[in-house]
Amino acid sequence: MAEILPIKAWRYNDSLAEKLDTLTAPLFDVVSERQRKLLYENPLNSIQISVPSGDNPTLQAKKTLEKWKKEGILKQDMIPGIYIYYQYFRVAGEHDERCRKGFIIQIKAYDWDEKEILRHENTIVSAVGDRMDLLKETKFQASPTHGLYEDPDFQLEGFMDAAMKSPIYELEDYQGVREVVALIHDAAVIRKFLEVIKSKKVILADGHHRLQSAISYRNENKGQTEKEWSASDFHLMYLTNARGNHIQILPTHRLFYHLDISEAEFLEKLGDWFEIKPFSDSEELEQYAFHTQGKFGLVFPENCYLIGLKADRFRELNQEKPEPVRKLDLAILHDALFQRVLGIPLSDQRMSEQIAYERNFSRCLSEVRNGKASFAVITRELEMEQVLEVCNSGEVLPQKSTFFYPKALGGLVMASIDQEEFDFDYGAFFRKTER
């Protein structure tokens, strides 16, 4: 039973609303170094508190946040609300615009073993430590994580559409995505959101490190307050209905570095596990439909191939994994190619300096053709049903399996877990009111 609450959000002063596209920031790991540099050049961009830089970045973020609050650059809503968040976008090759519908709330930072929030991949300890230090210092969340819930009856979409008739923000972001935000204050409507989500489990789509930090922070602060709703229990999240038809998952390809054998020797070893066919033009692989399980594109500096797992080899792979994981293309790839052919144990692959993950197809080709990477493996995207099946089985996906598009922006709606700023009679949203 996932407990959510509306937010007494922190937002940029209304006088800055027209510049909001210059103040918001993408997730740190999805933009180039050049883009990050431009963001840091703006002293009011939310990246200054979400991913601070400098010699003592967490302390700097705290000072910046205090300054912004004092000077009124950021202001807090005194009445909690639910922030409806629509993202209008196009997928390459499509003319029609899509719309991903969701809303931003605060959700209890459930520990993983409570099984109210399900993760689809494991986290890296060092990255979690950085996020935890920042959360402790600032008690502030400048960007939401992204969670999925399943509601085939679409009980909340009508309320969201109604709110969108009077948006409070509309801007175009760094992805070319049109971002639109509206606000619901009606207590009866908010109660409906709380009731619907209370019966759902949430699958975390993006933000594993930030949520793990919130979980650790909650555990450290248990029993520190006698308040009915403890600020340290909650975490900022953007929720979308996984049953909507505009959940887009993009593929993440693999790059391999420092191959210590020749291409011919590698192909000979690969042939024990995969059928190999020359492919005419690597540029065309981006549009190739990999319909068959265990089929990939393989790009070398001069040559390109289609490879497909031999049918009689499947039974040897991932034998300790349940069926929903075993049949995933990326599970096949990481066991057969990286472990069996190249000799890198599955347990070492996540931190291996030889394996890199790249969602941009053109950068994959460039990295190989320039001689930096030995080869690239071109993959297809997962289907939403596969993600749900694996997560609901209690398992996690292979590393870097999903790239949910578009990404939620930081700096649009922010939340404090300082108890004084968090406090409100949230019980009002659970009590029925006269209409």
Number of C-alpha atoms within 10 A of each C-alpha: 15 19 18 20 25 24 26 23 26 22 20 24 16 13 9 14 17 12 12 21 19 18 21 22 27 22 19 14 8 12 13 9 11 8 13 18 10 11 20 17 10 13 11 17 20 28 25 24 25 24 19 19 14 9 8 9 17 25 17 19 24 21 14 19 19 14 13 16 15 11 11 13 16 19 16 19 12 14 11 25 21 24 25 25 26 23 22 17 19 15 13 6 7 8 8 8 10 16 17 19 22 23 22 27 28 23 22 23 26 23 17 12 8 9 16 20 25 25 25 25 19 15 16 13 11 10 14 19 16 16 19 22 16 25 21 16 14 22 18 22 24 23 27 27 24 24 23 24 20 17 17 10 8 11 12 17 15 10 15 22 14 12 19 18 9 11 15 15 15 17 16 14 17 14 12 12 18 16 21 19 22 22 20 19 14 12 19 17 16 19 18 16 21 19 16 15 20 14 14 17 19 26 23 22 21 24 18 20 21 25 28 25 25 28 21 19 20 22 15 11 13 12 10 10 12 8 10 10 18 20 22 26 20 26 27 31 28 25 26 24 22 20 16 16 12 18 19 17 18 19 19 24 23 21 23 20 17 12 13 10 10 10 14 9 11 14 14 14 14 19 16 14 20 22 15 20 13 12 16 12 11 20 13 9 21 14 9 14 11 17 9 10 14 23 24 27 24 23 25 18 19 8 14 20 20 21 21 20 24 15 12 8 13 16 9 9 17 18 10 8 12 13 13 18 23 20 17 19 21 27 21 23 22 22 21 24 19 17 17 18 18 17 11 17 14 16 9 10 17 16 10 13 11 15 18 18 16 18 18 13 17 11 11 21 20 13 18 20 16 10 12 14 22 21 25 26 22 26 27 23 18 19 13 16 10 15 22 18 14 19 21 18 13 12 17 18 21 20 17 19 25 23 18 17 17 19 16 22 20 22 25 26 24 24 26 24 22 14 15 9 16 19 17 15 9 14 10 12 20 15 11 10 10 5 4
